[in-house]
Amino acid sequence: MVAVVLPSTVLVALGVQLMRQERELAIQQAANERRLVVSQARQTLFAKLEQVQREVFEARTGDTPGFGSTAFPETALVLATQINDGVLRLPWMPDRRAELGRTSLRTEPFARRVARGKRAEFVGGDAARAIELYEDALAGAQDSIQAAYARLLLARALGKSGRRDEAISQNQRLLALPPHVTDEVGIPIALFAAGRLLDELDGGRAVIEKLGTIVNEQRWRSPAEAYMLRDLLDEASTTHGSSERQTVVDLQQRIGSEIAVIERVIDLRNELPGLGLRFGGTLEDTYGSRWIRWGDDWLVGSTPIHDDAWGIVAFSIRQLLALAPALPNWPGAAEMIIADATEPNAASEPLDPAIAEVRIAVLDDALPGSGAAVRRRGFYVGALLLVLSVTLFGAYLFWLDVRRELRMGELRTLFVSSVSHELKTPLTAIRMFAERLQLKKQPDPKMQTEYLATIVGESERLTRLLNNVLDLSKIEQAQKRYRQDPVELADVVDRTVRAIGYPLARGGFTLNVDVDGHPPRVHGDADALEQALLNLLSNAMKYSGENREIDLRLFVQNGAAVIEVSDRGVGIPTAVQERLTEKFYRVPTAENERIPGTGLGLALVHHAVEAHGGHLTIQSAEGEGSTFAIHLPLETR
Ligand code: ADP
């Protein structure tokens, strides 16, 4: 018990220990992999951001107005602009359209003509005169800006002097102007016309189309223009019918978010000095970019463009969350999230120490090692079970062995008592008849002969029994030797029949002996064969039950000599037939218990026959009798 339980317990303990270590290792490995995933995600993201940053500043041409957010819409870039002397350059500055407008409108003689018209209109209050002067200016206009501006003034004066239709038609012409025709602050002249037409409740669809065209222009616009667009759209939304309403609402939304961005850019410019970004030094003493999270949704970074020139970019974090997984080297197990930085989250790490709320979450299931860990654990459990079952199987075999030993011990005890019992019967008989002869109580010579025959028969039985026991001990010590002489089997049969004659006669048995015409010869030990046949015959007698007939045949079959003993007695159950040749084995039935026996006879027969190169066969049916046959190879002459 201890021999099995102890090693098994040690094994299980070792296995559990191994698995615990394995799990700790797996946890450590997972942590490593997680760190790796996070750093790969970080690298991928920042490499991409810095690449965009580089490209955006390389693509920039010296004075491109308002470059930036529109150049790389697919990268979540919201702003890219330069820092001049530590001050953020507003992306809509300098305004090239405003500059053109200023230059054109200040050119003489146009400027003088316009000034005169304005004097007549406002100081003199003479609208008709003003109209004439504005028409002059229009006629003398040298470019489209001058023409547009003169027409704008003319339309106003026409309106003032009650010439409403003419004013409307002039304004409609102005509405058709392209957006880049602006006044000296950069506001498209068409927008002023649009405002007037809205006031006149006229030209609804054309006005809204124009507003749409301007809103949809991909460029940074100045706050002044953006606010004007918002006011015009607000007005349009109150004055126009349902057909245009949806368009107006969409445009309002767009300009609304544009204004929000513009205002954030202005805020950023004001807050920039306090944000801790770097804008100084040369390319040599700095490396890479700096990133901070500004406001809710902006990731702002500064970078040197070239010596003494620094740029700043802003990305929309919300858009980055959506774009990150599509980046070429983005690890599959990583996910960018926004989380509350005050709640430490084991499954995620900050994107950057300075950007604690933007985090990289790692999906443990997608880690490359997670499958291997599970497989390894399965292997250990399997190996442990295997070792355990082998141990238990060994224990089972051991138990079987112990049980057999115990049974052997039992059988030996039984054997001793059976032998004593068997010895007692013939000894008692011998002694009884010898005493009778001694006392001469029986003078009848016939009876005397019978007494002597009994004594001889019983002592033969004793001899047989002792021979069996001696044979057994020789066999067990591997000292049993069989002689190797030519043997006439008919002689063996003859002698055996004579030897068993007395007990047969006493038991009232009939023995039918049938010896083949050409009695076979074999090679071997005649005494051993006789002893074997005696055992078979005495078994036939013992287990004949009520029947009193026994057959003994000697013949040749398939090139072998066969000695066959058949009875018509109790028979043997098929299930135990195989065990009959085991030492000490006796069929465990109640009847058998009453028949004296040692369980040795057949074991010895089996041994002797096998030693002669032959074999023993048993045919039996319960209640019908048994046939035991000794098969021996014929002597080759
Ligand atoms: P023993 O006869 O001393 O018990 P054996 O080895 O000769 O031992 O026989 C083993 C057992 O085989 C017997 O106990 C008996 O149950 C059974 N047996 C042997 N011969 C016969 C037979 N001819 N008919 C029925 N049972 C037999």
Residues whose N, C-alpha, C, O or C-beta is under 5 A from the ligand:
A	BS01	ADP	N539 A540 Y543 G571 I572 L580 Y585 R586 V587 N592 P596 G597 T598 G599 L600 G601 L602 A603 S626
